[in-house]
């Protein structure tokens, strides 16, 4: 749900929704989704956000993919579990921020936990060149009703990302 920048936060929301980060080392093997695979998943030229490879009927603590093409407005995600734990496998120059405007640059191998009920925006850190391939964001994700330690979920995220049946 889009969220106006000038709307006051509710009592249960925070201005910087990033609760924890963990940068994995280069020795961790992660998939590298290609432009052609992502162009198939995200047809057209507009802004898109999608999740896939979810287990039908399961919303909590089930690894799945989340991807974005061309960013998002400031928004909240009330239709999903409150906390999303994500491991970046592709980031073409993205930052994520809340109403505090404190920016977290997103890079391959960065894991983070975000409170998705607090307003947040995903945007390019640099403007793409006109006519260049679209900017993509792809992460393995686990959602929960409570924040989980990234150290407790990182194995499941890396394992999911490298599972051949979930290949991008």
C-alpha positions, 0 to 999 in steps of 0.5 A: 500500500502506497504511503504518503511521505508526509503521513505521521507514523503510527505508534507501531511503525519506525522511521528506519525499518531495517532491523539487522544486516549481515554481509556474507563473505565472497566464499558463499556461493550464490546464483547469478540470475541473468538479464534474459531469465529476469526479462522473462519473469518481469515482462514489459517495461513498467515497475514490478514487484513479485514473489515466486517459488512459495509453497502453496498455502504457507506464508510463514518461515517458507523460503521464496524469491522476491524480485523488483524491476524499476523500484517501488514508491514509499509503501507498507506491506500489510497483506504479508507477514510483518518481518521479511528476512532477505538475502540479496543475490542480485542488486543492480545499484539499489538502496532501501530506506524508510522515512528517516531517509537513512539509506542502506545500499544493497549488494550481493551477499547482504542479508537484512531484516525489514519491518514491512509494516513500517514505510519503506522505499526501494530505489536506484542509487544511481539513475539507469542510462536511458535504453540500458537494461532494467535495474533488477533486485532479486533476493531469497526471502523468509517472512515471519510474524517476529524478527528472526536472527539473520544467523538463524535463517541464513543457512535456509536462505543460502540453501534455498537460493542454491536449490536447483529446482528453484533456479532463476 
